[in-house]
């Protein structure tokens, strides 16, 4: 069983995506995002024998390929993809709240039955991220490295630490960051959160 999981959020997507809900949208890394991925190489170079997994979305695959120096170094896990925001894709919170305040209020209540308009149900997202957590915990490799998304990382933290999902917004997960959780029989201890030391000089 895995003893630790390192969760890597993809690199920056540029000014056009900043502050907007980007879930299923296939947005490529910005120039700065590519530099962040390069900076990850030093951190990952010290890991030997880790099982590398990756979301199928372009931005995570680019981050992994640049950081690892190989396009096929990771196993793709479709359940690591970000939540589908539906009609909220590419829009900012202020715009969404002005257009449909009642729907935003329901979402803010973190109801598991909430479904993003035209998108994914929060309960379904939580279920598939929980399935990923189970596979990570049962992995025969001592270390699992997952290239994924901010929402997925927040939900995985809650899952491994035994926190209610409603606490996921308490965690700041920025582009190009590393979060590490020590595992013991599937239960976790947070040992590193939103670490961006490797990108501070960029």
Backbone torsions as a table, in degrees:
resi	resn	phi	psi	omega
1	UNK	NA	146.5	-178.7
2	UNK	-62.8	142.8	178.1
3	UNK	-101.7	-19.3	176.4
4	UNK	-157.2	154.1	175.4
5	UNK	-129.0	133.5	176.9
6	UNK	-110.4	120.5	-175.5
7	UNK	-106.2	120.3	-176.5
8	UNK	-114.2	122.4	174.0
9	UNK	-83.7	139.8	178.5
10	UNK	-54.7	163.3	-180.0
11	UNK	-72.1	174.8	-177.6
12	UNK	-59.5	146.8	-178.7
13	UNK	-107.3	-0.2	177.1
14	UNK	97.9	168.6	-174.4
15	UNK	-59.7	-35.6	-177.8
16	UNK	-63.8	-22.7	-179.2
17	UNK	-104.2	-13.8	-173.6
18	UNK	-64.3	131.2	179.2
19	UNK	77.0	11.2	-179.9
20	UNK	-117.5	156.7	179.0
21	UNK	-82.3	111.1	-178.9
22	UNK	-120.4	103.8	-179.2
23	UNK	-110.9	-87.6	-178.7
24	UNK	-76.9	-14.8	-176.4
25	UNK	-58.2	133.4	-179.5
26	UNK	-87.8	77.1	179.6
27	UNK	-93.6	129.5	178.3
28	UNK	-79.3	163.6	175.6
29	UNK	-65.2	145.1	170.8
30	UNK	-77.3	175.8	176.5
31	UNK	-60.4	-41.0	178.0
32	UNK	-65.9	-37.6	177.4
33	UNK	-61.8	-37.0	177.5
34	UNK	-66.7	-38.9	177.1
35	UNK	-65.2	-37.8	176.5
36	UNK	-62.6	-40.0	178.9
37	UNK	-65.3	-39.8	176.4
38	UNK	-60.2	-41.8	-178.6
39	UNK	-64.9	-23.7	178.7
40	UNK	-71.1	-21.9	-174.3
41	UNK	-57.1	-41.5	-179.5
42	UNK	-62.7	-41.4	178.4
43	UNK	-63.7	-45.0	-174.5
44	UNK	-77.2	-23.9	-179.3
45	UNK	-63.3	-20.3	-179.2
46	UNK	-85.6	-7.1	-178.7
47	UNK	-92.4	126.7	179.4
48	UNK	-119.0	131.4	176.3
49	UNK	76.7	12.3	178.9
50	UNK	-73.9	148.2	172.8
51	UNK	-88.3	122.1	-175.7
52	UNK	-102.8	125.1	178.7
53	UNK	-129.1	157.3	-171.4
54	UNK	-150.9	143.4	169.8
55	UNK	-62.8	150.6	179.7
56	UNK	-77.5	-8.5	-176.3
57	UNK	-72.3	148.6	-172.3
58	UNK	-52.6	-46.0	-173.8
59	UNK	-64.3	-33.4	177.8
60	UNK	-77.8	-38.1	178.5
61	UNK	-64.8	-39.1	176.3
62	UNK	-63.2	-44.8	179.7
63	UNK	-59.0	-46.7	-179.2
64	UNK	-65.1	-44.4	-177.5
65	UNK	-62.3	-43.6	179.8
66	UNK	-68.6	-45.2	-176.8
67	UNK	-66.1	-35.7	-174.7
68	UNK	-98.8	-14.1	179.3
69	UNK	74.6	20.0	-179.6
70	UNK	-153.1	139.2	-177.6
71	UNK	-76.7	-25.5	-173.7
72	UNK	-115.2	26.4	-176.4
73	UNK	-75.4	-22.3	-175.3
74	UNK	-108.2	150.8	167.8
75	UNK	-85.5	132.3	179.5
76	UNK	-82.7	130.5	176.6
77	UNK	-123.6	109.2	-175.7
78	UNK	-60.5	-25.8	-179.0
79	UNK	-73.3	-9.2	177.4
80	UNK	-84.6	-2.5	-179.0
81	UNK	-69.1	155.6	-179.7
82	UNK	-69.5	161.8	177.7
83	UNK	-62.8	148.8	178.7
84	UNK	-89.7	111.1	-177.8
85	UNK	-81.8	0.4	177.2
86	UNK	59.4	-127.0	-177.4
87	UNK	-72.1	-8.5	176.2
88	UNK	-83.1	-9.1	-178.8
89	UNK	-54.9	130.8	175.5
90	UNK	78.1	3.5	-178.9
91	UNK	-108.2	155.1	178.5
92	UNK	-92.2	162.1	-176.2
93	UNK	-60.4	-43.3	-177.3
94	UNK	-60.3	-43.6	179.2
95	UNK	-62.7	-44.5	-178.5
96	UNK	-66.3	-45.2	-177.9
97	UNK	-63.5	-35.2	179.5
98	UNK	-71.1	-35.5	-176.7
99	UNK	-78.6	-34.5	-174.6
100	UNK	-149.4	69.4	-175.9
101	UNK	-60.7	-32.6	-178.5
102	UNK	-66.5	-39.5	179.1
103	UNK	-68.2	-40.2	178.3
104	UNK	-62.6	-38.8	179.1
105	UNK	-63.1	-40.9	177.3
106	UNK	-64.3	-40.8	179.4
107	UNK	-64.7	-42.0	-178.5
108	UNK	-62.1	-24.6	178.3
109	UNK	-75.6	-5.8	178.5
110	UNK	54.3	43.4	175.6
111	UNK	-73.9	125.3	-179.8
112	UNK	-62.0	-20.5	178.6
113	UNK	-86.7	-4.5	-179.8
114	UNK	-66.5	134.9	176.4
115	UNK	-121.2	128.1	175.4
116	UNK	-61.8	134.9	-176.4
117	UNK	-51.8	114.4	-178.0
118	UNK	75.0	9.6	-175.4
119	UNK	-125.5	-141.2	-171.1
120	UNK	-99.0	146.5	175.1
121	UNK	-77.8	134.0	-178.1
122	UNK	-58.0	-40.3	179.2
123	UNK	-61.9	-37.0	178.3
124	UNK	-69.4	-39.6	176.8
125	UNK	-61.5	-46.7	179.3
126	UNK	-60.1	-39.1	-179.2
127	UNK	-65.8	-44.2	-178.5
128	UNK	-72.0	-33.0	175.5
129	UNK	-68.6	-35.3	175.3
130	UNK	-62.9	-36.2	177.5
131	UNK	-65.4	-39.4	175.9
132	UNK	-61.7	-44.9	180.0
133	UNK	-57.5	-41.4	178.6
134	UNK	-63.7	-41.6	179.6
135	UNK	-67.9	-39.0	177.8
136	UNK	-62.5	-48.0	-178.2
137	UNK	-60.6	-34.6	-177.6
138	UNK	-88.4	-1.4	-176.1
139	UNK	-63.4	135.9	179.3
140	UNK	-69.8	-19.1	177.6
141	UNK	-71.7	146.3	179.6
142	UNK	-68.0	-35.6	-179.7
143	UNK	-123.7	134.2	173.9
144	UNK	-116.1	131.2	176.5
145	UNK	-113.7	124.3	-178.3
146	UNK	-118.9	121.8	173.2
147	UNK	-91.6	115.9	-172.5
148	UNK	-152.4	-148.1	-168.7
149	UNK	-125.3	162.1	-177.3
150	UNK	-56.3	-47.0	-179.7
151	UNK	-63.5	-40.7	179.3
152	UNK	-64.3	-44.0	-179.5
153	UNK	-62.1	-43.2	179.3
154	UNK	-61.1	-43.3	179.9
155	UNK	-67.4	-38.1	178.7
156	UNK	-65.6	-39.0	176.4
157	UNK	-57.6	-49.4	-179.8
158	UNK	-60.5	-42.5	-178.1
159	UNK	-62.7	-50.0	-176.5
160	UNK	-71.2	-30.2	-179.0
161	UNK	-89.8	-0.8	178.6
162	UNK	72.4	26.8	179.5
163	UNK	-93.1	152.0	173.8
164	UNK	-65.5	144.3	-176.6
165	UNK	-56.1	-30.5	-177.0
166	UNK	-61.5	-13.7	179.5
167	UNK	-85.9	0.9	-172.3
168	UNK	-63.0	-27.1	-179.3
169	UNK	-74.6	-5.8	178.9
170	UNK	-75.1	-12.6	-173.6
171	UNK	-107.0	127.6	177.6
172	UNK	-92.5	116.7	-178.5
173	UNK	-123.6	104.5	-174.0
174	UNK	-98.0	160.9	-179.4
175	UNK	-56.7	138.7	177.7
176	UNK	76.2	7.7	-176.3
177	UNK	-88.8	160.1	175.2
178	UNK	-116.8	137.3	173.5
179	UNK	-128.3	134.3	-176.1
180	UNK	-124.7	137.2	179.0
181	UNK	-128.5	125.1	173.2
182	UNK	-80.2	137.5	-175.4
183	UNK	-117.6	141.2	174.2
184	UNK	-143.3	109.1	-177.6
185	UNK	52.7	42.9	175.3
186	UNK	83.2	-5.9	178.9
187	UNK	-103.8	145.9	-170.0
188	UNK	-118.6	157.6	171.3
189	UNK	-126.3	125.2	-178.7
190	UNK	-75.4	116.2	-177.1
191	UNK	-108.6	-17.2	178.2
192	UNK	-154.9	133.8	-176.7
193	UNK	-132.1	126.5	172.5
194	UNK	52.3	40.6	-177.8
195	UNK	-73.9	119.7	179.3
196	UNK	-125.5	22.9	-178.8
197	UNK	-56.8	-36.1	-176.8
198	UNK	-70.1	-17.3	-178.2
199	UNK	-111.8	5.8	-174.8
200	UNK	-63.9	-27.4	-178.0
201	UNK	-88.4	-2.3	-178.1
202	UNK	-79.0	NA	NA
